[in-house]
């Protein structure tokens, strides 16, 4: 992930340094596509409670979610120069471990499909900040075949900025918070021992909320 981020950042900086910005405020009625790459930063401890065959409650486990790599693709339509609608898909992978023992609870892959409105505020001929408000679905899957994960409703609150190199091509930076409070459940009629607690766990709730920061490119068709 670090190598990919360095390559993308170097590309962005080199293009900005050698390019002359052009007027690009007019996206009304135009379609666009975008690609982006970045990181998903966890905003809380992932495991907060559990259910067993006997009772439920707080689990004594110091869980930690790793910073995950994020890849995104999006379609854009300019309703006006000051408002656009986007449909984007991001893929992120997060590992969850018990900090006390190093026990790996699993890797979670999440596909977020979100429809968003983006109010745009052009501040110059080539620089356009925007806000990002959206809703969709988080599709969750875990690396352990015996575990079933719930899909969740996805909300997105964020902001970004387009830097137009030409009238059609823009560099993009954006950040968004996407909550993902899901649950894990073993698909068979069994329980699994969590090493650090000694508790036989059948299912548990998992908070995979993250702050996503991405760099990318956008292209608008005539």
Secondary structure, DSSP 4 states (H G I P E B T S, - for coil): -HHHHHHHHHHHHHHHHH---------TT-EEEEEEEEEEEE-S-SEEEEE-SS-EE-----EEEPPEEEEEEEEEEEEETTEEEEEEEEEEEEEEEETTT--EEEEEEEEEEEEEEEEEEE-SSSEEEEEEEEEEEEEEEES-TTEEE--EEEEEEEEEEEEESSSSEEEEEEEEEE--EEEEEESSS--EEETTTTEEESEEEEE--EEEEEEEEEEE--
